[in-house]
């Protein structure tokens, strides 16, 4: 197995050597820059994700420009901090469209922010690509059940990962009774909770209850005491990393060690909060970290920024987003925003760093994107297997 992996690494490394050899003798891009907007959370909760997305996008732009740009023109990234606030995202999207004149907007990784900007990008006729904005309504209007024409995403959706969480808990880990804790003020949390519960009960799982809190709460001991008393073998965490870290830490302080499973709100930085209480927790992850192309990307990131990657999925998402945009501009033959939108929608079999992308025209979601099951063991994230529920969906 190691020999096979080494061969894969050598093949991919050779491909990148060819790329950089071409880049070294490529023509210098000239003319007006092609402007790409980006919305990222750079301050406050979630900034660890946003900073890595910004830097991943910047790295991709730099490499494209070193390779001659796109259509012979340089790419220019214009990134604004939205601080996790809907009003900031709306204002920044308007600025990118009407003042900066970008051809596309990347980000965010929060469903609620992309839902807030949906009407802005549609009215401005500029496509927006979410990274890990997983709520299905980000790209499909729930009132009309039709695709939002200018909304796209790189991630799978909450119905998918909620179903994967429940299926893995019940069928693989044999957790037959579970509790759920949700942030009642979060679109992401409530949506993922709903899909987990639906699937878990469908499988025959004994749902002991759903416990809720509000964003900003930091003491979960009362809720955890009730959950422990319910007899639940496992706990589903459809949450973001800060709350998940606190919950696991406080559960351990109460001498309660159920099986924990969470979705893509996970972050390795949770260990700073949860410490050893994270050991043995399970996560539905959005990419296979053993992919050799990922390893090469992270090496280039470390060389560029002088530090290792701590949020690998966000770096890969942002890098691949720029690659997708560049490919769409190339195929469109122009940076006209509507033409770029059309090319994004027509994407088929585009090889990115973390998967091969084909866009579903009916939903603007990636078709058949796999999920990776991970476990936190020995102080680090470890790949278990690729997983899909037993029925097709």
N, C-alpha and C positions, 0 to 999 in steps of 0.2 A: 504493500500500500504506500509506504514511504517513497519507494522508487517511482511509482506512478505519479505521486504528487510532485516529486522532484522534476520529472519529465515535463509535467504541466507547467511548472514554474519556469523551466528553461525555455519552453516554447513561447510562453507569454512574454518572458523577458526579451527573447529575440525579436518578437514583434514590436515591442516598445523601443528596442535599439534601432530598428529600421525607422520607426516614427521619428525618433530624435535625430537620426542621421539626416533624414529628409528635412527636419525642422532647421538643422544647423545651416543648410544651404538654401532655405526657402527665401523667396523674395520678401522684402520688408513690406508689410501692408501699408497702403497709402489711402488718401482721401478722407472723407467724412467718416467718423466712427459709427459703427452700428451699436446703438444704445440698448442695453438690456437692463431692466429694472430688477431690483430685489428687495423684498420685505423680510426683515429678520428681527427677532427679539434679541437685542444686544445688551439690555439692562434689565434687572429684576429677575423674577423666577423664569426659568427657561432660557436664560442668556447663554448657558453652556452649550445648548443646542444651536442657538442662533449664531454665536460666534464661529462655531465650527462650520456652519452652512456658509456664512460669508467668506470664510477663508477657503473652503472647498471650491466655491464659485470663482473666487479670485485666482486660484491656482489654475483652474480650467481655462479662464480667459487668458491668462499669461501664456499658457502652453499653446493655445490656438494662435495667438498673435505671433509667438516665436516660430510657428509653423506656416506663417504667411497670412493669417487672418481668415476671414470668410468672405468670399466674393472679392478677394483682393483688398478688403478693407479691415481695419482693426476693430476688435470688439471693445466696448467700454461698459464696465459694470457700474451702475449707480445704485447704491444700497442705502436704505433708510432704516433706522431703528424704530420699531413700532411698539416696543416696551410691553407687549402682551395685551395692548388695549385696542378695542375695536375702533374708537374714534381716531387713534393714531394711524391705524392701518388704512382707514378710509381716506384720511387727509394725505397720507403718503402715496396711496394709489392714484389719487387725483393729481398730485404733483408730478408723479412719474409720467402720467398720460398727457397732461395738458401743458406742463412746463418743460419737462425733460424730453418729451416726445420719444419715449422708448417704444420698441417694437413688440415687447413681451415683458411680462412681470413674473419673476420667480418667487417662490414662497407663498404663504408661510407654512409652518409645520403645525399650526393650530387650526382646527376646523372652524371654531367660532370666528376667527379673524377672516378666514376666506369667505365664510358666509356673509360677513359684514361688507366685504368688498365686492361681492358678486354683482350687484347692480351697477357699481362704479365701472368695473371692467366691461360689462356688457354695453352700457351706454357709451363708453369711450371706445368700444370695439378694439380692445387690446386683450389678448389672451393672458390668463394667469395660471401658473402651474404650481399647485401645492406639492409639498414634499410628503410629509407624513400627516397631512390633513385627511383623516380617515372616515369622517362622517359621510354616509352616502349622499346626503343632500348638498354636499359641496359641489358636486358636478351634475346632480339630477334634481330638478325643482320638484319638491314633494306635492305642490298644488297641481301641477300639470303632468307630472310623471314623465317629463321630457328633459333631455339633456340640456344643461346650460351651455350655450354655444361657445362661450369664451372661458369656460372653466375646465381645467385638466388636473390630473394628479399623477404622481409616480408611485404611490403606495397602494396596497390593497385597502379594503374598506373595513369598517367596524363589523358589519354582518359576517364578513369572512373571518376576521381574527377572533371575534366573540365565539364563533362556532368552533374554531380551532382550539381555543382555550377550553371550552366545555368538553369537546371530544377527547382531547388529550388527558384532561383531568379524569374523566369517567372511564374511558376505554384503555388508556395506556397506564395511568397511575393508579387506577382502581379506587379513586376517591368517590365514594357513593353518597356522601353527605357533605354539603358545602354551605358556607355563608358568603354573602357578598357585601362589600362596603363601597359606597358610591358618593361622589361629590355632586350633590343635587343641583348645584348651580353651574355645572359644566356640561355643555353639549356633548363633548367627547365622552365623559365619564358615564352620563346617563344613557347615551346610545350604546356604548360597548356593554354596559350592564344589561341592558334590555336583550341584546342578542346572545349574551352568555346564558342568561336565565332561561330564555326560550329554548335554546338547544339542550341545556343541562336537564331540564324537566322533560323534554321530549325523549331523551335517552333513558329516563327513569331515575334520575338522580333525586335525592332527598334534599330539597332546598330548605335549610333551616331558617332562613330569613334574609332580608335586605336591610342593612343599616346605612343611614345617610348622615352626611355632615355638610357644612358649608365651606367654600373656599376660604382659606386663611386660618381655619382651625388647626391647632397643633397638638392638642391633648385628646387622644382617642381611647384612653384607658377605660372609661365608662362603657363605650361601645364594645370594646374588646372583651370586657368582663362578661357582658351579655352574650357575646358570640361564643366565648369559651363555654359558658353554661349551657348553650344550645346543643353541645355535643358534636359540632361540625368537625369533620376530619380535615377539611381544607377550606381555604379562603381565596376567593377571586378578588383581584385588585384591578378594576377598570379605572385606573387613576394615573396621575403624573408622578414623576420620580420622587419629589420631595415628600409628598404624603405617604407614598408606599414605603419609603425609608423609615419614616417616623412610626408607621403602623407596625412594621416588623420589629423594630427596636422595642417599642412599648409592649408588644405581645411577649417578647422574650423576657422583659422585666416582670411580666405577670406569670412567668413560668408556663407559657403556652406556646407550643411549637407545632402548629398545624402545617400542612403543606400549603405553600403560597404559589399562586400563578398570576401573572400579569401580562399585559399587552405591550404595545410599542411605546407606552409612556415611560418605559424603563430607561435608565441611564446608569452606566458604570459608576458615576459619581455618587450614586445612592450609598455606596459603601462608606462614604464619609459620614453619613447619617446613621445607617443601620449597623455598621460594623459586622461582627460575626453573626448577627441575627439574619443576615442575607443568605448564609450558607444553606444550600439545598433548595433554594427558591427556583421556580421555573418561569420561563419567559417565552412568549411568542415574539420572535424577532423577524425583522423585515428583510434580512439578507444573510447569506452564508459567509461568515467571516473567514472561512478557510479558502475561499475563492482566491487563486493566485493573483488575479488582477487587482483585487482589493489590497493584498499585501504590497504590491508594487506601488499602488496609489498612496498608501500610508507612508511608505518610504520616501516618496517624493514630497509629501506633505511635511514630514519631519525635517527633510533637508531644507525646504523652503522657509519654514517658520521656526526651526531650531528647537522643537519640542515634539513629543510623541502625540499621536491622536488619542484623545480620551472619549470622543463621541463618534465612533466609526461610521455609524449609519448616516449621520447628518453630513459628514464630509462626502460620503459616496453619493448620497441623494443630490447634494448641490452640484458636485462635479458632473454627475450624469445629467442633471437638468440642463446645464450649459451645453453639454454635448448634444443633447436632444434638440435644443434651440438652434445650435449651429447647423445641425443636419437639416432642420426644417427650413432655415434661411437659405441654405445651399440648394435644396430641392425647389424652393419657391423662386429662386433667382432674384430675390429682392428682400428688403427689410420692411416692406409694407406690412403693417400689423395684421390686416385681414388675410393677406396671402400667407403670412407666417402661421396664422391660426389654422388655415385650411391644410397647410403642410403638416402641422402638428397632428391634426385629426387623421391624416392619411398615413401615419407612421406604421410601418410593418417590419418586423424582424430587425430592429435596430439594436446592434450589439453595444451594450453599455458595460460599465465596470461591474455592476452587481447583478444584472440580468439582461435578457434579451426582450426588448419592448415591442409589443404590438398593441395599438390603441383600439379599444372597443368603441366604435362610432356611436353606439347607442347610449353609452355611459361615460365616455372619456376616461375610463379606468384601464389599467393594464390588463391584458387578457392572460388568465392562467398564471398569475404571479405566485410563486411558491412561498410558503412560510417555513422559517427555520425554528426548530425548538432548541432552546438553550437552557443550561442550568448554571447557577452560580456555585462554583465548587473550588475549594482551595484558594479563595480570594480572587477569583477571576471568572470571566464568562467563558463557558465551554459549550461547544456545539454538540448536540445530541443526534438529531436527524431532521430531515425534511419531513413535513407532516401535512396531511390533508385529511379532512373528515372522511368517514367511510362512504358517505353518499356524495354524489357529484352535485355541486352547486355553483 
